[in-house]
């Protein structure tokens, strides 16, 4: 990852996807071997050792919905801070999920300050009420844990990232 949060692809590894069907691990050992082969090839083409892996999650278990969070602006002079934005996002993701599901990602869409909508970056603005509209991506906890376990068993640290064509371009897989 670059300093600005982007990706700089310097190598590529391909392997037959054994042990994974439609984004779900169906054979742990076969999936681990496929992941090892892909990582080994990526290390050869890049000329560097890979110690962690960002996983693009997909499959029928990945679902998404919209949510809204609302908070009172707490700062002095009612100036909106990053902490206010964090609290609004936390309020938006405080939703009841079915058993066995977990939040994979929360994507802020836009903000509303004192009923003025369409705000992209509210930090520094003045107001008393901050709202955020977010897109919440969820997944099956066991499916996510299984694919991360495969990467860990392949000798690397795994981090899951949902993959969606509706994600902002910087976050698409």
C-alpha positions as CSV (number, residue, x, y, z in Angstrom):
1,X,0.0,0.0,0.0
2,X,1.2,3.5,-0.8
3,X,1.3,6.3,1.8
4,X,-1.9,7.8,0.3
5,X,-3.8,4.5,0.7
6,X,-3.6,3.4,-2.9
7,X,-2.2,0.1,-4.2
8,X,1.1,-0.2,-6.1
9,X,1.0,-3.7,-7.8
10,X,4.5,-4.9,-8.4
11,X,3.9,-8.6,-8.9
12,X,1.2,-11.1,-9.8
13,X,0.7,-14.7,-8.8
14,X,-1.9,-17.0,-10.4
15,X,-3.0,-20.4,-9.2
16,X,-5.9,-22.7,-9.8
17,X,-8.6,-22.0,-7.2
18,X,-8.9,-25.3,-5.5
19,X,-10.9,-25.6,-2.3
20,X,-12.9,-22.5,-2.8
21,X,-16.3,-22.4,-4.6
22,X,-18.3,-19.2,-5.1
23,X,-16.2,-17.3,-2.5
24,X,-16.6,-19.9,0.2
25,X,-13.9,-22.4,1.5
26,X,-15.1,-25.9,0.8
27,X,-11.8,-27.7,1.3
28,X,-9.4,-26.0,3.7
29,X,-6.2,-27.9,2.8
30,X,-6.7,-27.5,-1.0
31,X,-7.4,-23.8,-0.6
32,X,-4.2,-23.4,1.5
33,X,-2.1,-25.0,-1.2
34,X,-3.7,-22.8,-3.9
35,X,-3.0,-19.7,-1.9
36,X,0.6,-20.8,-1.2
37,X,1.2,-21.3,-5.0
38,X,-0.2,-17.9,-5.9
39,X,1.8,-16.2,-3.2
40,X,5.0,-18.0,-4.2
41,X,4.5,-16.9,-7.8
42,X,3.7,-13.3,-6.8
43,X,6.9,-13.2,-4.7
44,X,8.9,-14.4,-7.7
45,X,7.5,-11.8,-10.1
46,X,7.8,-9.0,-7.6
47,X,11.2,-9.9,-6.2
48,X,10.0,-9.3,-2.6
49,X,8.8,-11.4,0.3
50,X,5.0,-11.1,1.0
51,X,4.2,-11.1,4.7
52,X,0.5,-10.0,4.6
53,X,-2.4,-10.4,2.2
54,X,-5.4,-8.3,1.6
55,X,-8.3,-10.6,0.7
56,X,-11.1,-9.6,-1.7
57,X,-14.2,-11.2,-0.4
58,X,-17.1,-12.1,-2.6
59,X,-19.8,-14.6,-2.9
60,X,-23.5,-15.0,-2.0
61,X,-22.7,-14.5,1.7
62,X,-21.7,-10.8,1.2
63,X,-24.7,-8.5,1.6
64,X,-25.1,-4.8,1.9
65,X,-27.6,-2.2,3.1
66,X,-27.8,1.6,3.7
67,X,-27.9,3.1,7.2
68,X,-27.9,6.6,8.7
69,X,-26.2,7.9,11.9
70,X,-27.0,11.1,13.7
71,X,-25.1,12.9,16.5
72,X,-25.1,16.3,18.2
73,X,-21.9,18.2,17.4
74,X,-19.9,18.2,20.7
75,X,-17.1,20.6,19.9
76,X,-16.4,24.1,21.1
77,X,-18.1,26.7,18.9
78,X,-20.0,23.8,17.3
79,X,-17.1,23.2,14.8
80,X,-17.3,19.6,13.4
81,X,-14.3,17.5,14.1
82,X,-13.0,14.1,13.0
83,X,-14.3,12.8,16.3
84,X,-17.8,14.0,15.5
85,X,-17.6,12.2,12.1
86,X,-16.3,9.0,13.8
87,X,-19.2,9.1,16.3
88,X,-21.7,9.6,13.4
89,X,-20.3,6.6,11.5
90,X,-20.3,4.6,14.7
91,X,-24.0,5.5,15.2
92,X,-24.8,4.4,11.6
93,X,-23.2,1.0,12.1
94,X,-24.9,0.3,15.4
95,X,-27.5,-1.9,13.8
96,X,-28.8,-5.3,14.8
97,X,-27.3,-8.1,12.6
98,X,-28.6,-11.6,12.2
99,X,-26.6,-14.3,14.1
100,X,-23.5,-15.3,12.3
101,X,-23.0,-12.1,10.3
102,X,-20.4,-9.4,10.8
103,X,-19.8,-6.0,9.4
104,X,-17.0,-6.1,6.9
105,X,-16.9,-2.5,5.8
106,X,-18.7,0.8,6.3
107,X,-18.6,3.2,3.4
108,X,-19.7,6.8,4.1
109,X,-21.7,8.2,1.2
110,X,-22.5,11.7,2.2
111,X,-23.1,13.9,5.2
112,X,-25.9,16.3,6.4
113,X,-25.2,19.3,8.6
114,X,-28.2,21.0,10.1
115,X,-30.5,19.7,7.3
116,X,-28.1,20.8,4.6
117,X,-27.4,17.6,2.5
118,X,-24.9,16.5,0.0
119,X,-21.8,17.4,2.1
120,X,-18.7,15.4,1.3
121,X,-16.3,16.5,4.0
122,X,-17.9,18.2,7.0
123,X,-14.8,18.6,9.2
124,X,-14.3,22.3,10.0
125,X,-17.9,23.3,9.2
126,X,-20.1,24.7,11.9
127,X,-23.4,23.0,13.0
128,X,-25.3,21.5,15.8
129,X,-26.5,18.2,14.2
130,X,-24.3,15.9,12.0
131,X,-25.8,13.0,10.0
132,X,-24.1,10.5,7.8
133,X,-25.5,8.2,5.2
134,X,-23.4,5.0,4.9
135,X,-23.4,1.7,3.0
136,X,-22.8,-1.2,5.3
137,X,-21.3,-4.4,3.9
138,X,-21.7,-7.6,5.9
139,X,-20.7,-11.1,5.5
140,X,-20.9,-14.5,7.0
141,X,-18.6,-14.6,10.0
142,X,-17.6,-18.2,9.4
143,X,-16.9,-17.7,5.7
144,X,-14.7,-14.7,6.4
145,X,-12.9,-16.5,9.2
146,X,-12.3,-19.6,7.0
147,X,-10.6,-17.7,4.2
148,X,-8.5,-15.7,6.6
149,X,-7.5,-19.0,8.3
150,X,-6.4,-20.4,4.9
151,X,-4.1,-17.4,4.4
152,X,-2.8,-17.7,7.9
153,X,-2.1,-21.4,7.4
154,X,-0.3,-20.5,4.2
155,X,2.1,-18.6,6.5
156,X,0.9,-15.1,5.9
157,X,-1.3,-12.6,7.8
158,X,-4.7,-12.2,6.1
159,X,-7.0,-9.2,6.1
160,X,-10.4,-9.3,4.5
161,X,-11.8,-6.6,2.2
162,X,-15.2,-6.8,0.6
163,X,-15.2,-6.8,-3.2
164,X,-18.0,-5.0,-5.0
165,X,-18.6,-3.2,-8.2
166,X,-20.6,-0.7,-6.1
167,X,-17.5,0.2,-4.0
168,X,-15.8,3.5,-4.7
169,X,-13.1,3.0,-7.4
170,X,-10.2,3.3,-5.0
171,X,-11.6,0.3,-3.0
172,X,-12.7,-2.0,-5.9
173,X,-10.9,-5.3,-6.2
